[in-house]
Amino acid sequence: MKMFVEPSDIYLHRPVVDFRKSINGLANIVVAEMNLNVMSGALFIFCNKSKDKLKILYWDKTGFALWHKRLENNKFKWPNAEHENQLVLSEQQLNWLLNGFDIVGHKPLILSNLSL
């Protein structure tokens, strides 16, 4: 994803968000629920209930910017409830998410009490 800023950090807000919220509502979530500085230069990623839309909020040193993406025929691979409410992503993971790939790795295999 090419932007006008180089993000210091990338945070994913795992619980779904009411997409009627815009800049002020999403900024309030960053402060109240994520306990982060919304003006830090980080990207904050939110998803709607049907998981076909993303919003990315960031501060670009002159004001807030809100980036919105809607998928027409698919859903984003959004982390489920077993993950933390907030995840820190790399730029590569953000690109994977935007391209439709799963950003959370596979779970390790759990071996049963089998004798080898």
C-alpha positions as CSV (number, residue, x, y, z in Angstrom):
1,M,0.0,0.0,0.0
2,K,1.5,3.3,-1.0
3,M,0.8,6.2,1.3
4,F,2.0,9.7,1.7
5,V,3.5,8.8,5.1
6,E,5.9,6.2,6.4
7,P,4.1,4.7,9.4
8,S,5.9,4.4,12.7
9,D,3.7,1.4,13.7
10,I,0.7,-0.4,12.3
11,Y,-2.1,-1.5,14.7
12,L,-5.0,-3.7,13.9
13,H,-8.1,-3.3,16.0
14,R,-9.5,-6.9,16.0
15,P,-13.1,-6.3,17.2
16,V,-15.4,-5.2,14.3
17,V,-16.4,-1.6,14.2
18,D,-19.6,0.2,13.2
19,F,-18.6,1.6,9.9
20,R,-20.9,4.7,10.3
21,K,-17.9,5.9,12.4
22,S,-15.6,8.3,10.6
23,I,-12.4,10.0,11.8
24,N,-13.6,11.3,15.2
25,G,-15.3,8.0,16.1
26,L,-12.4,5.9,15.1
27,A,-9.9,8.2,16.8
28,N,-12.0,7.8,20.0
29,I,-11.6,4.0,19.7
30,V,-7.8,4.4,19.4
31,V,-7.6,6.5,22.5
32,A,-10.3,4.8,24.7
33,E,-10.0,1.1,23.7
34,M,-6.5,0.8,22.3
35,N,-4.9,3.2,24.8
36,L,-2.7,4.6,22.1
37,N,-1.8,8.1,20.9
38,V,-3.9,8.7,17.7
39,M,-1.5,11.4,16.6
40,S,1.7,9.2,16.8
41,G,1.9,8.7,13.0
42,A,0.9,5.1,13.3
43,L,-1.7,3.4,11.1
44,F,-4.9,2.1,12.8
45,I,-6.8,-0.6,10.9
46,F,-10.5,-1.3,11.4
47,C,-12.9,-3.8,9.8
48,N,-16.7,-3.9,9.5
49,K,-19.0,-6.8,10.7
50,S,-19.3,-8.5,7.3
51,K,-15.5,-8.2,6.8
52,D,-15.7,-6.8,3.3
53,K,-14.5,-3.3,4.2
54,L,-11.5,-1.8,5.9
55,K,-10.7,1.7,7.2
56,I,-7.2,2.9,8.0
57,L,-6.8,6.0,10.1
58,Y,-3.6,7.9,10.4
59,W,-2.2,11.3,11.3
60,D,0.0,12.8,8.6
61,K,1.4,15.8,10.7
62,T,-1.2,18.2,9.2
63,G,-4.4,16.4,9.9
64,F,-6.1,13.0,10.0
65,A,-6.5,10.9,6.9
66,L,-8.9,8.0,6.4
67,W,-8.4,5.3,3.8
68,H,-11.3,3.1,3.0
69,K,-11.2,-0.2,1.0
70,R,-14.2,-2.3,0.0
71,L,-14.0,-5.8,-1.5
72,E,-16.6,-6.6,-4.1
73,N,-16.6,-10.4,-4.0
74,N,-14.6,-11.6,-1.1
75,K,-13.9,-11.0,2.6
76,F,-10.8,-9.9,4.4
77,K,-9.0,-12.6,6.4
78,W,-9.6,-11.0,9.7
79,P,-8.1,-12.4,12.9
80,N,-10.7,-14.2,15.0
81,A,-11.6,-13.9,18.7
82,E,-8.8,-16.2,19.9
83,H,-6.3,-13.4,19.1
84,E,-5.6,-10.2,21.0
85,N,-8.0,-7.3,20.6
86,Q,-5.1,-5.3,19.2
87,L,-2.3,-6.6,17.0
88,V,0.9,-4.9,15.8
89,L,1.5,-5.6,12.1
90,S,4.5,-5.3,9.9
91,E,4.2,-3.6,6.5
92,Q,4.4,-7.0,4.9
93,Q,1.5,-8.2,6.9
94,L,-0.5,-5.1,6.0
95,N,0.2,-5.8,2.3
96,W,-0.9,-9.4,2.8
97,L,-4.1,-8.3,4.5
98,L,-4.9,-5.8,1.7
99,N,-4.2,-8.5,-0.9
100,G,-6.5,-11.0,0.8
101,F,-4.1,-13.2,2.6
102,D,-4.2,-14.4,6.2
103,I,-1.9,-12.3,8.4
104,V,-1.8,-14.7,11.3
105,G,0.5,-17.7,10.8
106,H,-0.6,-21.3,11.1
107,K,-1.1,-22.8,14.5
108,P,1.6,-25.3,15.6
109,L,0.6,-28.9,15.4
110,I,-0.2,-30.4,18.7
111,L,1.1,-33.9,19.0
112,S,-0.9,-36.4,20.9
113,N,0.6,-39.0,23.2
114,L,1.8,-41.1,20.3
115,S,4.8,-43.3,20.6
116,L,7.2,-42.9,17.8
